[in-house]
Amino acid sequence: MTSTTASFLSTPASATDSSAPGSARSSHEAADAESPGRTNGGPSHDQPIPFVPPRRTRHRGPSVLESVISQTRPVYLPPKPKAEDRKHLKDWQTMMAHARAAEEKRKQEEELLAVEKERKRAETLEVWEKQVMPDIAAATKDKKLRKLWWNGVPPKLRGRIWAATVGNPLALSKDSYRPYISRARRAITAGKFPRQTLELIEDDIAGTMPSLRIFDAVHGPLYPDLKDLLCAWTIARSEESLSYVKGASHVAGMLLINMPVEQAFLAFRNLLDRHCIRSFYAGQSDDVSLNAEIFDTLLADLMPKVYYNFQKHHIPPTRYLPDWIVPIFLLHLPFETCARIWDLVLLEGDSFLFRAALGVLGVMEGRLYFPDQDELTQVLRGEDGTRGKGKARETVAEGGRYAQYGMSEEAVFDRIAAIDEWWKENTWMRLIQRELPDL
């Protein structure tokens, strides 16, 4: 520390006494009279000079270092000739400008599509309310109304329609949630609820649709209901000697967004008892393998090159189907895309899980020809190009793990529509009868 700085920091208290309450002079007068370094208008060498920190100036434009480092060549390579570097820099700037323009155009197109989608929903809402809602079961058999259903159920009606189409094949009481949640709460209070399972539930909730922030443990309005529902479900599953399955929180969360917790519990239990989904939740390896064989047969027929590449590099459906079917696509696809897939899973049954899976593979088909097992596995896990990139991770949180692959609602359903003529329900039934004759 310099002597002037030390003098300034150690200025005696008497220098500030004049501004204390009761002083005959104002603080301004005291400052003028006792300001150090002022004698007849000139600086005094006998008085300490206050330390004034240097003013920081904000640099505009590139720094000196940035101006000499090439932006088009790694620093560990020999420098380019100046003319070549200028040309490449100009090319790079042009490319980035085009990329920004393309991104802006894409966003505008998405906004227009969203507006058009809302307009169509408003137009069809009256049809839903007058022709579908009075008799939902009959509407599922009406060809015209089924076509309307394929375009997506209006969000405000999803709760009632999903509850009706899931049904109650388990014949559960409407009040069945109460005894299970009571047992779960008593077990937690007594310290008898398995701690490891409780931690697994908390961890599962933390990763459930994080972009919506409605299941956040601190501020999420639906967090208590989701935790209660999952704990009650865990107690119910224990009666079948089954444990908690990671990924269940996504399915329970989607139901809670659309219906009250008591109704969501009924729908949750009945939905997860459907054969295909139950196979993956119950860990029935034989049934999972048989479902995988059915999917492999469909994949070989629809996308033989992808099927061959998967076979060559040992990528069976059991590597990726469970990750899709357990959360019913909510980990990998945008929320609205998943909601529409759910609409059709509940209308068409298990077969639409396989159609949706084929549609997803179709959208990312160009990435599925890698001649390497690890790269294929990364793509299917949604890890391709995301590691170490904060922006990519934010995109994943907003639009699911496959957001980076352009997995929009339009892209997925365009692909599903493209295979509509190829898909034959009787082929599906034959495969089911062959692989799962006891179903």
Helices and strands as residue ranges (DSSP letters): H 3-9, H 14-17, H 27-34, H 64-68, H 82-127, I 128-132, G 133-135, H 136-139, H 143-150, G 155-157, H 158-166, H 177-189, H 195-206, G 210-212, H 223-238, H 248-258, H 261-271, H 275-282, H 285-302, H 304-312, G 317-319, H 321-325, H 335-348, H 351-363, G 365-367, H 373-381, H 390-399, G 403-405, H 409-418, H 425-435
